[in-house]
């Protein structure tokens, strides 16, 4: 889950200000977020393995 650290910079989007994100960065962030979600669901046993 080391790649999850890359998502930190996107946490600030909900606050005023603007962040520039390329299409490639956005796609990578979405893929990482999906993997983090799956990881958490498995740990919470909310999804069958």
ZITA-V397548 format. One record per residue. SS is DSSP state (H for helix, E for strand, L for the rest). OMEGA is omega in degrees with one decimal (none if undefined). D_FIRST is the distance of its C-alpha to the first C-alpha in Angstrom with 2 decimals. Layout:
BEGIN
ss:SS omega:OMEGA d_first:D_FIRST
ss:SS omega:OMEGA d_first:D_FIRST
END
This chain:
BEGIN
ss:L omega:177.9 d_first:0.00
ss:H omega:-179.6 d_first:3.80
ss:H omega:180.0 d_first:5.33
ss:H omega:178.0 d_first:5.43
ss:H omega:179.1 d_first:7.91
ss:H omega:-178.6 d_first:10.05
ss:H omega:-175.8 d_first:10.95
ss:H omega:-177.5 d_first:12.65
ss:H omega:179.6 d_first:15.76
ss:H omega:179.4 d_first:16.35
ss:H omega:-177.1 d_first:16.65
ss:H omega:-178.8 d_first:20.02
ss:H omega:-177.5 d_first:21.53
ss:H omega:178.4 d_first:23.00
ss:L omega:179.6 d_first:25.16
ss:L omega:-179.1 d_first:28.21
ss:L omega:-177.1 d_first:27.77
ss:L omega:177.6 d_first:26.69
ss:L omega:178.5 d_first:23.71
ss:L omega:-178.9 d_first:24.19
ss:L omega:177.4 d_first:21.58
ss:L omega:177.2 d_first:22.39
ss:H omega:-179.8 d_first:22.18
ss:H omega:178.9 d_first:19.69
ss:H omega:179.8 d_first:17.37
ss:H omega:179.5 d_first:17.81
ss:H omega:178.4 d_first:17.12
ss:H omega:-179.9 d_first:13.87
ss:H omega:179.3 d_first:12.80
ss:H omega:179.1 d_first:14.05
ss:H omega:178.1 d_first:12.21
ss:H omega:-179.6 d_first:8.75
ss:H omega:177.5 d_first:10.20
ss:H omega:179.3 d_first:11.48
ss:H omega:177.6 d_first:8.40
ss:H omega:179.3 d_first:7.06
ss:H omega:179.4 d_first:10.71
ss:H omega:178.9 d_first:11.06
ss:H omega:-178.5 d_first:8.47
ss:H omega:179.4 d_first:10.41
ss:H omega:177.8 d_first:13.64
ss:H omega:179.8 d_first:13.35
ss:H omega:179.5 d_first:12.74
ss:L omega:-179.4 d_first:15.69
ss:L omega:177.6 d_first:17.57
ss:L omega:178.8 d_first:18.51
ss:L omega:178.6 d_first:17.98
ss:L omega:-179.7 d_first:19.48
ss:L omega:none d_first:17.57
END
